[in-house]
Amino acid sequence: MQFVSVRVITRDVARLTGFYEKATGITARWRAERFAEIVGPSCTLAIGGAETMTLFGGAAAVPESNRTAILEFRVEDVDKEYARLADLAEIVQEPTTMPWGNRSLLFRDPDGNLVNYFSPSAP
């Protein structure tokens, strides 16, 4: 088994995809009008329109209702990313060194999903 992607369901695929293109610097791959992917070196963030849920039998996923998952991206410099993202996203927690040593920046995407940019501590 290989874990390859996380899919976020949204009411506005273009808006959310544009946000992640700016936040990650990765150009999205559009697979359909209501489906795009931000393909990174280790995982893919898929962004699907709420309408696509009918293919899975209805409203199994509800846009803008996530309050448990955090999308995490490993970055080189959390503080540099904070300066770049301060005007783009709602910051939940400014760069902080966590008890386990990671430097972390927590923010929300336009749909309210939590996103964590982190840099691991030195070995």
TORKOL-4160 file (C-alpha; in steps of 0.2 Angstrom, whole numbers, padded with zeros to 4 digits, m for minus):
123
<pt num="1" X="0000" Y="0000" Z="0000"/>
<pt num="2" X="0006" Y="0018" Z="m0004"/>
<pt num="3" X="m0002" Y="0033" Z="0003"/>
<pt num="4" X="m0002" Y="0046" Z="m0011"/>
<pt num="5" X="m0014" Y="0060" Z="m0009"/>
<pt num="6" X="m0026" Y="0070" Z="0002"/>
<pt num="7" X="m0042" Y="0077" Z="m0006"/>
<pt num="8" X="m0050" Y="0092" Z="0000"/>
<pt num="9" X="m0068" Y="0095" Z="m0006"/>
<pt num="10" X="m0073" Y="0113" Z="m0009"/>
<pt num="11" X="m0087" Y="0124" Z="m0016"/>
<pt num="12" X="m0074" Y="0134" Z="m0026"/>
<pt num="13" X="m0061" Y="0124" Z="m0034"/>
<pt num="14" X="m0053" Y="0139" Z="m0043"/>
<pt num="15" X="m0051" Y="0149" Z="m0027"/>
<pt num="16" X="m0044" Y="0135" Z="m0017"/>
<pt num="17" X="m0033" Y="0129" Z="m0030"/>
<pt num="18" X="m0026" Y="0147" Z="m0033"/>
<pt num="19" X="m0023" Y="0149" Z="m0014"/>
<pt num="20" X="m0013" Y="0133" Z="m0014"/>
<pt num="21" X="m0003" Y="0138" Z="m0030"/>
<pt num="22" X="0002" Y="0154" Z="m0021"/>
<pt num="23" X="0005" Y="0145" Z="m0004"/>
<pt num="24" X="0016" Y="0131" Z="m0012"/>
<pt num="25" X="0023" Y="0139" Z="m0027"/>
<pt num="26" X="0017" Y="0123" Z="m0037"/>
<pt num="27" X="0007" Y="0125" Z="m0052"/>
<pt num="28" X="m0009" Y="0115" Z="m0052"/>
<pt num="29" X="m0013" Y="0101" Z="m0064"/>
<pt num="30" X="m0031" Y="0103" Z="m0069"/>
<pt num="31" X="m0039" Y="0085" Z="m0073"/>
<pt num="32" X="m0056" Y="0092" Z="m0075"/>
<pt num="33" X="m0066" Y="0108" Z="m0072"/>
<pt num="34" X="m0070" Y="0103" Z="m0054"/>
<pt num="35" X="m0054" Y="0094" Z="m0050"/>
<pt num="36" X="m0036" Y="0100" Z="m0049"/>
<pt num="37" X="m0020" Y="0093" Z="m0041"/>
<pt num="38" X="m0005" Y="0101" Z="m0032"/>
<pt num="39" X="0008" Y="0088" Z="m0035"/>
<pt num="40" X="0023" Y="0088" Z="m0024"/>
<pt num="41" X="0038" Y="0077" Z="m0023"/>
<pt num="42" X="0031" Y="0066" Z="m0009"/>
<pt num="43" X="0012" Y="0068" Z="m0010"/>
<pt num="44" X="m0002" Y="0076" Z="m0019"/>
<pt num="45" X="m0015" Y="0088" Z="m0013"/>
<pt num="46" X="m0031" Y="0085" Z="m0023"/>
<pt num="47" X="m0045" Y="0098" Z="m0024"/>
<pt num="48" X="m0062" Y="0093" Z="m0029"/>
<pt num="49" X="m0078" Y="0102" Z="m0031"/>
<pt num="50" X="m0093" Y="0098" Z="m0020"/>
<pt num="51" X="m0102" Y="0092" Z="m0036"/>
<pt num="52" X="m0089" Y="0077" Z="m0038"/>
<pt num="53" X="m0096" Y="0069" Z="m0022"/>
<pt num="54" X="m0111" Y="0063" Z="m0032"/>
<pt num="55" X="m0099" Y="0051" Z="m0040"/>
<pt num="56" X="m0097" Y="0044" Z="m0022"/>
<pt num="57" X="m0115" Y="0042" Z="m0018"/>
<pt num="58" X="m0120" Y="0060" Z="m0012"/>
<pt num="59" X="m0114" Y="0071" Z="0002"/>
<pt num="60" X="m0101" Y="0060" Z="0010"/>
<pt num="61" X="m0089" Y="0075" Z="0012"/>
<pt num="62" X="m0095" Y="0092" Z="0016"/>
<pt num="63" X="m0085" Y="0107" Z="0011"/>
<pt num="64" X="m0079" Y="0120" Z="0024"/>
<pt num="65" X="m0082" Y="0108" Z="0039"/>
<pt num="66" X="m0065" Y="0100" Z="0043"/>
<pt num="67" X="m0061" Y="0103" Z="0061"/>
<pt num="68" X="m0049" Y="0088" Z="0064"/>
<pt num="69" X="m0036" Y="0086" Z="0050"/>
<pt num="70" X="m0021" Y="0097" Z="0047"/>
<pt num="71" X="m0012" Y="0097" Z="0030"/>
<pt num="72" X="0006" Y="0098" Z="0033"/>
<pt num="73" X="0020" Y="0104" Z="0022"/>
<pt num="74" X="0039" Y="0102" Z="0026"/>
<pt num="75" X="0047" Y="0119" Z="0021"/>
<pt num="76" X="0065" Y="0125" Z="0022"/>
<pt num="77" X="0062" Y="0141" Z="0032"/>
<pt num="78" X="0046" Y="0143" Z="0042"/>
<pt num="79" X="0050" Y="0161" Z="0047"/>
<pt num="80" X="0053" Y="0165" Z="0029"/>
<pt num="81" X="0036" Y="0157" Z="0024"/>
<pt num="82" X="0027" Y="0167" Z="0038"/>
<pt num="83" X="0033" Y="0183" Z="0030"/>
<pt num="84" X="0027" Y="0178" Z="0013"/>
<pt num="85" X="0010" Y="0171" Z="0019"/>
<pt num="86" X="0005" Y="0184" Z="0032"/>
<pt num="87" X="m0006" Y="0193" Z="0019"/>
<pt num="88" X="m0012" Y="0178" Z="0010"/>
<pt num="89" X="m0019" Y="0167" Z="0025"/>
<pt num="90" X="m0027" Y="0168" Z="0042"/>
<pt num="91" X="m0013" Y="0164" Z="0053"/>
<pt num="92" X="m0018" Y="0153" Z="0068"/>
<pt num="93" X="m0001" Y="0152" Z="0076"/>
<pt num="94" X="0015" Y="0162" Z="0072"/>
<pt num="95" X="0031" Y="0152" Z="0070"/>
<pt num="96" X="0034" Y="0143" Z="0085"/>
<pt num="97" X="0047" Y="0130" Z="0091"/>
<pt num="98" X="0037" Y="0115" Z="0096"/>
<pt num="99" X="0042" Y="0104" Z="0111"/>
<pt num="100" X="0048" Y="0090" Z="0099"/>
<pt num="101" X="0060" Y="0103" Z="0091"/>
<pt num="102" X="0050" Y="0107" Z="0074"/>
<pt num="103" X="0048" Y="0125" Z="0070"/>
<pt num="104" X="0030" Y="0127" Z="0065"/>
<pt num="105" X="0018" Y="0139" Z="0057"/>
<pt num="106" X="m0001" Y="0136" Z="0058"/>
<pt num="107" X="m0013" Y="0144" Z="0046"/>
<pt num="108" X="m0030" Y="0142" Z="0038"/>
<pt num="109" X="m0034" Y="0140" Z="0019"/>
<pt num="110" X="m0049" Y="0150" Z="0012"/>
<pt num="111" X="m0061" Y="0135" Z="0017"/>
<pt num="112" X="m0055" Y="0135" Z="0035"/>
<pt num="113" X="m0044" Y="0119" Z="0033"/>
<pt num="114" X="m0029" Y="0120" Z="0045"/>
<pt num="115" X="m0012" Y="0120" Z="0036"/>
<pt num="116" X="0005" Y="0117" Z="0045"/>
<pt num="117" X="0021" Y="0123" Z="0038"/>
<pt num="118" X="0036" Y="0115" Z="0047"/>
<pt num="119" X="0054" Y="0113" Z="0047"/>
<pt num="120" X="0062" Y="0098" Z="0057"/>
<pt num="121" X="0074" Y="0102" Z="0070"/>
<pt num="122" X="0092" Y="0098" Z="0067"/>
<pt num="123" X="0097" Y="0080" Z="0070"/>
